[in-house]
Amino acid sequence: MSPLLRAARAPGSGLARRLEEIVGSAHVREDAGALLTFSTDATPLERGDPDCVVFPATTEEVAEVLTVANERRIPVVPRGSGTNLSGGTVPHHGGIVLVLTRMNALKEVSSDDLVAVCEPGVRTIELAQAAAAERMLFPPDPGSQTTATLGGNVAECSGGLRALKYGITRDYVLGVEAVLATGEVVRTGGRLVKDVAGYDLSRLLCGSEGTLAVMTELTLRLLPAPEASGTGMAYFPDLADAARAVSRVLASGVLPVTLEFLDQVCIGTVEDYARIGLDTAAGALLIFGQDGDQRSIDADLARMAGACEAEGATQVRIAGSPAEASEVLEARRAALPSLSRLEPLTLLEDATVPRSRIAEMVEYIQEVARRHELKIGTFGHAGDGNLHPTVVLDPADAGAVRRAHVAFAEIFARAIDLGGTITGEHGVGMVKLKYMERQHGPEYLALLRRIKAAFDPNGILNPGKLGS
């Protein structure tokens, strides 16, 4: 138990009883199973020891829990499904894990206003399906969309395979209802695409990783659904050729909905895993796609295929049916699970560089892997320079774990040197906090801390993360 919570729960403090009065006794968990379950998220090797787990059902309950926690200086870690990969919901200072999955109402999907209104516990796939049923599109599509909650997507500002054409989560957040650490409820934005009355606090909360407020309702922008989609793939002798093809595609005036790549390591592991007929002798695989009306799709796919051929593609294939397109996309979706089969521990990271530096960055990652004697496969979003170097190893091999941490430090440093960032979509959390000053400098971090203090004067919300 944390020292803060030990004091708060001293005889006569009545904390547990007070929390049960707010959310009901069934929704305050202190048993060993719950504490173990919520000690981690999807980030390997990171864990903390929560003191209790609370499951609120309404904004009013969230506000009361935060009021009590703030008065007693108890850390609170807001959380959805815990699919994040940065240690962002690990309660390493103990305290209360505030799980928002009971707040799972999809309140509205409006084709008139092109908006959805929902609580934070709604899963991303649920909104995507509800929008599709009304011939609308919610573009953000992180890899964990079947499990991840929208509150978590907004808190982490998630990306996805469609980010090149449609943008990321922050581009679809119109309004937020949020509870401050002091228990005050605020609303930012609304249902409007145009609204410049005041600071854009909705954007500030998007990506704040639970350090500024607890979001309890989201108003999200939707788009008309495209008529159709198409997909293709191209093999290259090496990644440098694939990177040049990416530049040629974008310079041709085509903005693809999908532009993904696998390096040679990933091609081999995906084929071993999925058996879908990939060319394991190729140095790189580029997957490209487009959506819209069928005539435009056909024209754009032809232009993208031509760009790949002009840059030395050894084989180009356009999917001739939805089933064949699904098979092509399966190669990209299978990258992580296929790598995960190689060793018991998988460390998936992300770093982003300018598109023109992708080949250079992947070559550096491969050199780091050789130097540190590690198995690293790299895949990612070629269109926006977001790379996912992934180390697989045996966690019992302490030397390999240590070398992996050193390798990632070198990879992040190189990304910064190339004009990139330590994270394109996974967030900072506790895993990358130590690299923030190198990327942004001390003045930037000091400003983050002042913003944090304005929202959360006692520092109870997700302490030790991001701007804390």
C-alpha positions in Angstrom: 0.0 0.0 0.0 1.3 3.5 -0.9 2.2 5.8 2.1 -0.5 8.3 0.9 -3.2 5.7 0.8 -2.0 4.1 4.1 -2.6 7.4 5.8 -5.9 8.0 4.0 -7.1 4.5 5.2 -5.9 4.8 8.8 -8.5 3.9 11.4 -11.3 6.4 11.3 -10.5 7.6 7.8 -13.5 5.6 6.3 -12.1 5.7 2.8 -13.3 2.3 1.6 -16.7 2.9 3.0 -16.8 6.3 1.3 -15.9 4.9 -2.1 -18.5 2.1 -1.7 -21.1 4.8 -0.8 -20.3 6.5 -4.2 -20.2 3.5 -6.6 -21.7 0.6 -4.6 -19.8 -2.1 -2.7 -19.7 -4.4 -5.7 -17.7 -1.8 -7.6 -14.8 -1.3 -5.2 -12.3 -4.2 -5.5 -9.5 -4.8 -3.1 -9.1 -8.6 -3.6 -5.8 -10.0 -4.8 -7.1 -11.0 -8.2 -8.4 -7.5 -9.1 -5.2 -5.8 -7.8 -3.1 -8.2 -9.9 -5.2 -7.7 -13.0 -5.0 -3.9 -12.8 -1.3 -3.8 -11.9 -0.4 -3.9 -15.6 -1.5 -2.9 -19.1 -0.3 -4.2 -22.4 3.2 -3.0 -21.8 5.6 -5.9 -21.1 7.9 -5.7 -18.0 6.0 -2.8 -16.4 3.8 -3.2 -13.3 2.6 -1.3 -10.2 0.7 -2.2 -7.1 -2.7 -0.5 -6.9 -4.4 -0.2 -3.5 -7.9 -0.5 -4.8 -9.9 -0.6 -8.1 -13.0 1.5 -8.5 -15.6 1.1 -11.3 -17.8 4.2 -11.6 -20.9 4.3 -13.8 -21.6 8.0 -14.2 -20.0 11.4 -14.4 -21.3 12.2 -11.0 -19.6 9.1 -9.5 -16.3 10.0 -11.2 -16.6 13.5 -9.7 -17.2 12.3 -6.2 -14.4 9.7 -6.3 -12.0 12.4 -7.5 -13.1 14.9 -4.9 -12.4 12.3 -2.2 -9.1 11.3 -3.7 -8.0 15.0 -4.1 -8.9 15.8 -0.5 -6.8 12.9 0.7 -4.0 13.3 -1.9 -4.5 9.7 -3.2 -3.2 8.9 -6.7 -5.8 8.1 -9.3 -5.0 6.2 -12.6 -7.9 6.4 -15.1 -8.1 3.4 -17.3 -10.1 1.7 -20.0 -9.2 -1.8 -21.4 -5.5 -1.2 -20.8 -4.3 -2.0 -24.3 -1.8 0.9 -24.4 1.9 0.1 -25.0 3.6 2.8 -23.0 2.9 1.9 -19.4 0.4 4.7 -19.4 -2.1 3.0 -17.1 0.4 1.2 -14.8 -0.3 2.4 -11.2 3.4 2.6 -10.2 2.6 5.1 -7.4 -0.2 2.9 -6.1 -3.6 4.5 -5.2 -6.9 4.0 -7.0 -7.2 2.5 -10.5 -10.4 4.2 -11.9 -11.7 1.8 -14.5 -14.2 3.4 -16.9 -15.5 0.3 -18.8 -18.9 0.4 -17.1 -19.5 3.8 -18.8 -20.1 2.2 -22.1 -23.2 3.9 -23.6 -23.2 4.8 -27.3 -25.6 7.6 -26.9 -26.0 8.9 -30.4 -24.9 8.3 -34.0 -26.2 11.3 -36.0 -26.1 11.3 -39.8 -27.5 14.8 -39.8 -24.7 16.3 -37.8 -22.1 13.6 -38.7 -21.3 13.1 -35.0 -21.3 10.4 -32.4 -21.8 10.9 -28.7 -20.6 8.2 -26.4 -19.2 7.4 -23.0 -15.4 6.5 -22.7 -16.0 2.8 -22.2 -17.4 2.2 -25.7 -15.0 0.0 -27.7 -13.7 1.5 -30.9 -15.0 -1.3 -33.0 -18.5 -0.7 -31.6 -18.6 2.8 -32.9 -17.1 1.8 -36.2 -19.8 -0.8 -36.7 -22.6 1.5 -35.6 -21.3 4.2 -37.9 -21.0 1.8 -40.8 -24.6 0.7 -40.3 -25.6 4.3 -41.0 -23.3 4.5 -44.0 -20.8 6.6 -42.1 -17.1 6.2 -41.2 -15.2 6.6 -38.0 -11.7 6.6 -39.5 -9.3 6.0 -36.5 -8.5 2.3 -36.5 -5.7 1.3 -34.1 -4.6 -2.3 -34.1 -6.3 -2.9 -30.8 -9.7 -1.5 -32.0 -11.6 -4.7 -31.1 -10.6 -4.3 -27.5 -9.5 -0.7 -27.0 -12.0 1.8 -25.7 -12.6 5.2 -27.2 -11.7 7.0 -24.0 -8.3 5.3 -24.1 -8.0 6.1 -27.8 -8.6 9.8 -27.1 -6.3 9.8 -24.0 -3.5 8.3 -26.0 -4.4 10.1 -29.3 -4.2 6.7 -31.2 -3.4 6.4 -34.8 -4.0 3.4 -37.2 -3.7 2.2 -40.8 -5.9 4.9 -42.2 -4.0 7.8 -40.6 -2.2 8.9 -43.8 -5.4 9.9 -45.6 -7.8 10.6 -42.7 -5.6 11.7 -39.8 -5.5 10.4 -36.2 -7.8 10.5 -33.2 -7.4 14.2 -32.4 -8.8 15.0 -35.8 -12.2 13.5 -34.8 -12.6 14.9 -31.3 -15.1 17.7 -31.4 -16.1 17.9 -27.7 -15.3 16.4 -24.3 -17.0 16.3 -21.0 -14.3 15.8 -18.4 -13.9 15.8 -14.6 -10.9 17.7 -13.2 -8.9 16.3 -10.3 -10.8 18.7 -7.9 -14.1 17.1 -8.9 -15.3 20.0 -11.2 -17.1 18.9 -14.4 -16.2 20.9 -17.5 -17.3 20.7 -21.2 -15.0 21.6 -24.1 -16.1 22.0 -27.7 -19.4 20.5 -28.9 -21.0 19.3 -32.1 -19.4 21.9 -34.4 -16.6 21.6 -36.9 -16.0 25.3 -36.5 -15.7 26.7 -32.9 -12.9 29.0 -31.9 -14.4 30.4 -28.7 -11.5 30.0 -26.3 -8.6 27.7 -26.0 -8.9 24.4 -27.8 -9.1 22.3 -24.6 -10.5 19.3 -26.4 -7.2 19.0 -28.3 -5.2 19.5 -25.1 -7.1 16.7 -23.4 -6.6 14.4 -26.4 -3.3 12.7 -25.9 -3.0 13.9 -22.2 -2.8 10.2 -21.1 -5.1 10.7 -18.0 -2.8 13.3 -16.4 -5.1 16.4 -16.7 -8.7 15.1 -16.3 -11.0 12.1 -16.6 -13.0 12.2 -19.8 -16.6 11.0 -19.2 -18.3 11.8 -22.5 -17.0 12.2 -26.1 -18.4 13.9 -29.1 -16.7 12.5 -32.1 -16.7 13.5 -35.8 -17.9 11.0 -38.4 -17.5 11.1 -42.2 -19.7 9.7 -45.0 -18.6 6.2 -45.8 -16.7 5.7 -49.0 -18.4 3.7 -51.8 -15.7 1.0 -52.1 -12.0 0.2 -51.4 -9.2 -1.5 -53.2 -5.8 -2.9 -52.2 -2.5 -3.9 -53.7 1.0 -5.1 -52.8 4.5 -4.7 -54.2 7.8 -6.6 -53.4 11.1 -4.8 -53.5 14.8 -6.0 -53.3 15.4 -3.8 -50.3 13.6 -1.2 -48.2 15.4 1.7 -49.8 13.6 1.0 -53.1 10.2 0.7 -51.2 10.9 4.0 -49.5 11.5 5.7 -52.8 8.3 4.2 -54.1 6.4 5.8 -51.2 7.8 9.2 -52.1 6.9 8.7 -55.8 3.4 7.7 -54.9 2.8 10.8 -52.8 4.5 13.0 -55.3 2.1 11.7 -58.0 -0.8 13.4 -56.3 -2.3 10.2 -54.8 -3.2 10.2 -51.1 -3.6 6.5 -50.3 -5.9 5.3 -47.5 -3.3 2.6 -46.7 0.5 2.6 -47.3 2.1 0.0 -45.0 5.4 -1.9 -45.1 7.1 -5.0 -43.7 10.8 -5.6 -43.6 12.4 -8.9 -44.6 12.3 -10.3 -41.0 8.5 -9.6 -40.8 7.8 -11.1 -44.3 9.4 -14.3 -43.2 7.7 -14.6 -39.8 4.3 -13.6 -41.3 4.6 -16.3 -44.0 5.6 -18.9 -41.4 2.6 -17.9 -39.3 -0.2 -17.2 -41.9 0.9 -19.3 -44.9 -0.5 -16.8 -47.4 2.1 -17.2 -50.1 4.4 -14.3 -49.4 7.8 -14.0 -51.2 10.2 -14.5 -48.3 13.2 -13.7 -50.6 12.0 -10.1 -51.0 13.8 -7.4 -49.0 10.6 -5.4 -48.3 6.8 -5.5 -48.9 4.7 -2.4 -49.5 0.9 -2.7 -49.1 -1.1 0.1 -50.6 -4.8 0.9 -50.8 -7.4 3.4 -51.7 -11.1 4.1 -51.0 -13.8 6.3 -52.7 -15.7 5.7 -55.9 -14.7 2.6 -58.0 -13.4 4.6 -60.9 -11.1 6.7 -58.8 -9.9 3.7 -56.9 -8.9 1.9 -60.1 -7.1 4.9 -61.3 -5.2 5.5 -58.1 -4.3 1.8 -57.7 -2.9 1.8 -61.2 -0.8 5.0 -60.4 0.5 3.5 -57.2 1.4 0.2 -59.0 3.2 2.2 -61.6 5.2 4.2 -59.0 6.3 0.9 -57.4 7.4 -0.6 -60.8 9.3 2.6 -61.6 11.3 2.2 -58.3 12.3 -1.4 -59.0 9.4 -3.5 -57.6 10.0 -7.1 -58.5 6.4 -8.0 -58.3 3.2 -5.9 -58.1 -0.3 -7.4 -57.4 -3.7 -5.7 -57.3 -6.4 -7.6 -55.4 -9.2 -8.6 -57.7 -11.8 -9.2 -55.0 -12.7 -8.3 -51.4 -11.5 -11.7 -50.3 -8.1 -11.2 -52.0 -7.8 -7.7 -50.6 -8.5 -9.1 -47.1 -5.7 -11.6 -47.7 -3.3 -8.8 -48.6 -4.2 -6.8 -45.5 -3.8 -10.0 -43.4 0.0 -9.8 -44.1 0.1 -6.4 -42.3 -2.2 -7.4 -39.5 -0.3 -10.6 -38.9 3.1 -8.9 -38.4 2.8 -8.6 -34.6 1.3 -12.0 -33.8 3.7 -13.7 -36.1 6.7 -12.1 -34.4 5.2 -12.9 -31.0 5.4 -16.6 -31.8 9.2 -16.5 -31.9 9.9 -15.9 -28.3 7.9 -15.6 -25.0 8.4 -11.8 -24.7 7.6 -9.3 -27.4 8.6 -5.6 -27.0 6.7 -3.5 -29.6 7.8 0.1 -29.9 7.1 3.0 -32.1 9.2 5.9 -33.5 8.4 8.2 -36.3 10.8 9.9 -38.8 10.2 12.0 -41.9 9.1 9.8 -44.9 12.3 10.5 -46.7 14.3 9.0 -43.8 12.4 5.7 -43.5 15.0 3.5 -45.3 17.8 5.1 -43.4 16.0 4.5 -40.1 15.2 0.9 -40.8 18.8 0.2 -41.9 19.9 1.7 -38.6 17.5 -0.5 -36.7 18.9 -3.6 -38.5 22.4 -2.5 -37.6 21.4 -2.1 -33.9 19.9 -5.6 -34.0 23.1 -7.1 -35.3 25.3 -5.1 -32.9 23.2 -6.1 -29.8 22.6 -9.7 -31.0 18.8 -9.2 -31.0 16.0 -10.3 -33.3 14.2 -7.2 -34.4 11.5 -7.1 -37.0 10.2 -3.7 -38.3 6.8 -2.9 -39.8 4.7 0.1 -39.8 3.0 3.0 -41.6 5.2 3.9 -44.5 3.0 6.8 -45.6 3.5 8.8 -42.4 7.0 7.5 -41.3 5.7 5.7 -38.2 7.9 2.6 -37.6 7.3 -0.3 -35.2 10.6 -2.0 -34.3 9.7 -5.1 -32.4 12.2 -7.1 -30.3 11.4 -10.8 -29.5 13.4 -12.5 -26.7 13.3 -14.8 -23.7 12.5 -12.8 -20.6 14.6 -15.2 -18.6 17.7 -14.0 -20.5 18.5 -10.9 -18.4 21.3 -10.0 -20.7 19.0 -9.9 -23.7 16.5 -7.8 -21.8 19.2 -5.4 -20.9 20.5 -5.2 -24.5 16.9 -4.6 -25.7 16.6 -1.5 -23.5 19.9 -0.2 -24.7 18.9 -0.8 -28.3 15.6 1.1 -28.0 17.4 4.0 -26.4 19.7 4.1 -29.4 16.7 3.8 -31.8 14.9 6.7 -30.1 18.0 8.9 -30.2 18.4 8.2 -33.9 14.8 9.0 -34.6 15.2 12.4 -32.9 18.5 13.1 -34.8 16.6 12.4 -38.1 14.0 15.0 -37.2 11.5 12.5 -35.8 9.9 11.6 -32.5 10.1 9.0 -29.8 6.4 8.1 -30.3 4.0 8.5 -33.2 1.0 6.8 -31.7 1.8 4.7 -28.6 2.2 7.7 -26.2 4.8 8.6 -23.6 3.5 6.9 -20.4 6.2 5.9 -18.1 8.3 4.0 -20.6 9.4 7.0 -22.7 9.3 9.8 -20.1 13.1 9.6 -19.8 13.5 10.5 -23.5 11.2 13.6 -23.4 13.8 16.1 -22.5 16.2 15.0 -25.2 13.4 15.6 -27.8 11.8 18.7 -26.4 14.3 20.4 -24.0 13.8 21.5 -20.4 11.8 24.6 -21.1 9.1 22.5 -22.9 8.9 20.1 -19.9 8.6 23.0 -17.5 5.7 24.3 -19.5 4.0 20.9 -19.4 4.3 20.8 -15.6 2.8 24.3 -15.3 -0.2 23.1 -17.4 -0.5 20.0 -15.3 -0.5 22.0 -12.1 -3.3 24.2 -13.5 -5.5 21.2 -14.1 -4.4 19.1 -11.2 -2.9 21.2 -8.4 -2.3 18.3 -6.0 -0.8 16.0 -8.7 -3.1 13.1 -8.1 -4.0 12.2 -11.7 -1.7 9.5 -13.2 1.4 10.9 -11.4 4.8 10.2 -12.9 3.5 10.2 -16.5 3.9 12.7 -19.4 3.9 16.2 -17.8 4.2 15.1 -14.2 
